[in-house]
Amino acid sequence: MYFFKALILLFVMTSCTQKEKADLIVSGASVYTVDDEFSVAESFAVNNGKIVAVGTSQEISDKYDSDTIIDAEGKFIYPGFNDAHCHFNGYAINLLQYADLRGTKSQEEIYELLKEHHDKFGGEWILGRSWDQNDWEDKNFPDKTKLDELFPDIPVYLVRVDGHAGWCNSKALELAGISANSKVQGGEVLVKNGEPTGVLIDNAMGFVGKLIPEMTADQQEKGLLEAQKNCFAAGLTSVTDCGLDKATILLMDEMQESGKLKMRVNAMLNPTKENFDYFVKKGEAWKTDRLLVNTIKIYADGALGSRGALLMDDYSDDKGNSGLQIETQEYYDMICQLAFDNNFVVATHAIGDGGNRLMLNTYGRFLKGKNDRRWRIEHSQIINPDDFEKFAAFSIVPSIQPTHCTSDMPWAEDRVGDERIKGAYAYQTLLQQMGWLPAGTDFPVENIYPLYTFYSAVFRTDHDGWPEGGWQKDEGLTREQTLRAMTSWAAKSSFEEDEKGQLVPGMWADFVVLDTDLMKAEPKEVLNTKILSTWSAGEKVFEL
């Protein structure tokens, strides 16, 4: 009898001390969970790619054991950053095909870069991306003269930093059949002295863009993997790619299924018949653990830098020009009806106050009142004061890119004047409409680095601290608001708030380890923050 009781006691004691097995334990950290209380933990356990417990290091070690235990040594852990508006595939293509013209200070600098690029890579075309005449001493649009002199026999096509203007030589214009009389809805061929200058605005870019040789699937896969590598190094674990075709989405799906592409992608659809037939008319989202298709992406207007953004009145620095409406009202109604009927999201690029009013009113006719469809306005950049309340009235999500604010602030007021600028880049006012909003970068228009998003949203200065105290600082976001916009609110914008964006039980173990406490760091410390490692589903995908 004594022996039997001893066995029972031993069994009870063993049961009480036996720990659950976890695939991964991280301890000794400051873990910003970004839960509803914005609580900070020390440790968490991961099983099957998802977080199973969060708490103090002692609490987790008392309950769990693992063959892989990471001592974070006091470092700072955040949910993996989620870029709520970018062009992931476009960035991948740029890495392989396009000369990088970002930050060039003159046309002459561009010409030298193009010669070097062509000497190195050759090809049937000379392609470049990210020039910006606002960075030059002469801030007027360039023309084809020097391109013709340097490259008379090979077509040249250079995309402006915002993706809303193209700069070509005569050979490219000739191949595209462009003349001074060429017209297109939602675009413009700039003309001087009776002939095209070589600059194409918005939809006019399509004349030349459709001639660019397409990449092979193998080339595209190589570009996507290189883009993923750079994004992981920047702390990104999820992206929203704003405008893709069926073939690219299926390639991403294939790469994810094979384990090559680990980036989570919210793939917005280009508005093509093929996409509508294959994805939209099924009436439900395409969904895997790493890929989501539930949104149609369209354009209301162009960009402010190229004066294609649709304004309610003329540009302050270009009388007679109020920008471009990219499509007809009938077109926008057709897209909205299709999305509404099939329970898809509409996401519309709208920069100017005219473009935003156009889409807010259009959405409103379909949504009618508060709802949970999460239709989006991408950029929401300049809003008439009378229109802010429409975001709340129709539950429309303003999707913002804070680095646009700090990139545009040196010249934005010149474009729109001192009254309209009060409703520009008004992130705090936009946030108050719905109580949440997502943030992204719009890369490759801007740098892929999400910490620049954090810096711009919170401090509202350039990286040298200008202007002192921040530009229109009252419209900046708090640190907590900004981190939510880059994580949990970004996930919410794509209906994925129950899967990612927080470090709490049940969520994917997507996280990033930094050497800096973003909630307390000085501005320069934020800019100098190091991404120590990035993890996707509990797997390390980058380490410094």
LINLIN-V666666 format. One record per backbone hydrogen bond with DSSP energy under -0.5 kcal/mol. CO is the residue of the C=O (numbers start at 1). NH is the residue of the N-H. If there is no record, write none. Layout:
CO:NH
CO:NH
This chain:
1:5
2:6
3:7
4:8
5:9
6:10
7:11
8:12
9:13
10:14
11:15
12:16
13:17
14:18
20:65
22:67
24:46
25:70
26:44
27:72
28:74
29:31
30:32
30:77
31:33
31:41
32:79
33:503
35:38
39:33
39:34
41:31
42:29
43:55
44:26
45:52
45:53
46:23
46:24
47:50
49:509
50:47
51:506
53:45
55:42
55:43
56:60
57:61
58:62
59:63
60:64
63:20
65:22
67:69
68:25
68:70
69:71
70:27
70:72
72:75
75:30
76:514
77:32
78:512
81:83
81:237
81:238
82:84
83:240
85:441
85:442
86:242
87:91
88:92
89:93
90:94
91:95
92:96
93:96
93:97
94:98
99:101
99:129
101:104
105:137
106:110
107:111
108:112
109:113
110:114
111:115
112:116
113:117
114:118
115:119
116:120
117:121
118:122
124:155
125:127
126:157
127:99
128:159
129:101
131:161
132:135
133:136
137:139
144:148
145:149
146:150
147:151
155:126
156:169
157:128
158:167
159:130
159:131
160:163
164:202
165:160
166:200
167:158
169:173
170:174
171:175
172:176
173:177
173:178
174:177
179:182
184:187
186:203
188:190
188:201
190:197
190:198
192:195
195:192
197:144
198:168
199:190
200:166
201:188
201:204
202:205
203:206
204:207
205:208
205:209
206:210
208:211
208:212
209:212
216:220
217:221
218:222
219:223
220:224
221:225
222:226
223:227
224:228
225:229
226:230
227:231
228:232
229:233
230:234
231:234
231:236
232:235
235:81
237:264
238:83
239:241
239:266
240:86
240:242
241:243
241:268
244:270
245:249
246:250
247:251
248:252
249:253
250:254
251:255
252:256
253:257
254:258
255:260
255:261
256:259
260:262
264:239
265:267
265:292
266:241
266:268
267:295
268:243
268:244
269:297
270:272
272:276
273:277
274:278
275:279
275:280
276:281
279:282
280:283
285:287
286:293
290:265
291:288
292:267
293:286
294:345
295:269
296:347
297:271
298:349
300:326
303:308
303:309
304:307
308:302
308:324
309:311
310:354
310:355
315:318
318:315
318:321
320:322
321:315
322:311
324:326
328:332
329:333
330:334
331:335
332:336
333:337
334:338
335:339
336:340
337:341
338:342
339:344
340:343
345:296
346:376
347:298
348:378
349:300
349:301
350:380
350:381
351:382
352:356
353:357
354:358
355:359
356:360
357:361
358:362
359:363
360:364
361:365
362:366
363:366
363:367
364:368
367:369
375:397
376:348
376:378
377:379
377:399
378:350
378:380
381:425
384:387
384:388
385:388
387:390
387:391
388:391
388:392
389:393
390:394
391:396
392:395
396:398
397:377
397:399
398:400
399:379
400:440
401:404
401:405
402:405
402:406
403:407
404:408
405:409
408:411
408:412
411:415
412:416
413:417
415:316
415:317
416:420
417:421
419:422
420:423
421:424
423:383
425:427
426:430
427:431
428:432
429:433
430:433
430:434
431:435
438:400
439:84
442:445
443:87
448:450
449:452
449:453
450:454
451:455
452:456
453:457
454:458
455:459
455:460
456:460
457:477
460:471
462:465
466:462
467:470
470:473
472:475
473:476
475:428
478:482
479:483
480:484
481:485
482:486
484:487
484:489
484:490
485:439
486:82
487:491
488:492
489:493
491:494
491:496
492:495
496:499
496:500
499:508
501:488
502:504
504:507
507:51
508:510
509:511
509:538
510:80
511:535
512:78
512:514
513:532
513:533
514:76
516:518
517:520
517:521
522:526
523:527
524:528
526:529
530:515
530:532
532:544
533:513
534:541
534:542
535:511
536:539
539:536
542:534
